[in-house]
């Protein structure tokens, strides 16, 4: 967390704190870590289910997300509509499945940008240190001190609510946390003997980074990606919830929670379903990220 | 260092508000805008000046406590902030009191027997809580406590000076919502550091002297174990303020969150700039205080600073 401690600026505060707490787990016997528990399998299963659902939503035997069943408005769970219908008679299950698309697109894209841009910055700062590190760290600190949610709000409001804008905004927000996290790991890795050895052999920095440093920070990066995808999904949900993401009637989990919020007394479950989807998805991403971290025993270097 | 960060943040917030598309003059005038009236507004608001000139003008005024006036209501931004800030501040302070009151005992007890039942329960609970975005938690808690059981009011706010009890009652549910996220983080952090501390020699010494466990934990172990906790608490201020914004929206609390949201919807960028500046200043100030707090917690750091 270095000179200006500026770590968890993400809105839930959770993302970065899941990853860097390795020391406490020492008490767990090594053998216990090797097996994937039931929770992990359930998490993986859920993530696959959501992914498959989102991709093949059009092929599933469900009503369209905006198809209105006038004969059945504001119904509870039943045979015809498995999770019931909303106040307009739209099938909740179908809206949930179609709604997952926004979350997944935002999550995947922000992680991709985070890894490439943030990862690159972090590796450079951690490996080259000196002036490169000073400048990069300053930029990272500024980005982390800038209130993320306000940035997202203002940018979304000014640019207009659309999928492209939301994806872009959240992707930009994911750069600094990635850079910060990777910088710490790269810093530690650059001090290891094999890197020194490679330097002694006279290899160029590019080759050392590519062949020695990168492969060794991949596991940590992978673990962090899952956690940070959860954060991105939570932020998208927040924007949706405030009406600044993809607009209704296109369903997103966030705007479904907000819509349900106005009908809490009539159809209480309306906002509970999307809330549960959001929670389980974020939880599953955290579980998988945590498992990966334990597996590779990611140590925090140089923080 | 902190000052540079602050200046850059203020510049970024200025850029953000000014570079984004949308024409303020048209926003203010509405569809009836003509070329001359747009030019007139631009001149009045100095919008025809170069960007850097406007930035330094704004920053100079901001340093003197003048953040400009809202384009929509004409109210000075500093006055609007002064009205709304206490609500958000109270929400944040209350939530942190709740969070620490719950997390510190749980963190200590978890560390006392790592792998024990309480530790497992607290660990699983906090891991689960970390997955809850504040707005989701807020909606679910409103559903449970305000709609179903009617223990707390769902929305509303009374100033503390008018009705202290009513004020606490209105803020309790939002504060608990915000606290739950912090609790999860604080337990994990305190537990991790406490486990390390409990293996130190001075703890073994205290034990062998026959001091009661309670005294060892609270008087010997807690203080050196609270570094990470204090750091993380400082760092989470930014996230907490973000969470508070959303929670204010759910519970209709008239804090800076609602002010900002309204300003964002209205493209009222002087208000947004002012809020960003205040939030960033608070964030930097809190983290500066955290650095100072290290000196209080651990006398050794005083020595390090003195000899440096």
Interface residues (C-beta under 8 A of the other chain):
Chain A: X1 X3 X4 X5 X6 X7 X8 X9 X10 X11 X12 X13 X14 X17 X18 X21 X23 X24 X27 X28 X138 X141 X142 X144 X145 X146 X147 X148 X149 X150 X151 X153 X154 X155 X157 X158 X159 X230 X234 X237 X238 X241 X242 X244 X257 X260 X261 X264 X265 X268 X271 X272 X275 X278 X279 X282 X283 X286 X287 X290
Chain B: X1 X2 X4 X5 X6 X8 X9 X12 X13 X16 X17 X20 X21 X22 X114 X115 X127 X128 X130 X131 X132 X133 X134 X135 X136 X139 X140 X142 X143 X147 X148 X181 X182 X184 X185 X188 X189 X191 X192 X195 X196 X231 X232 X234 X235 X236 X238 X239 X240 X241 X242 X243 X245 X246 X249 X250 X260 X261 X264 X265 X267 X269 X272 X275 X276 X279 X280 X283 X284 X287 X290
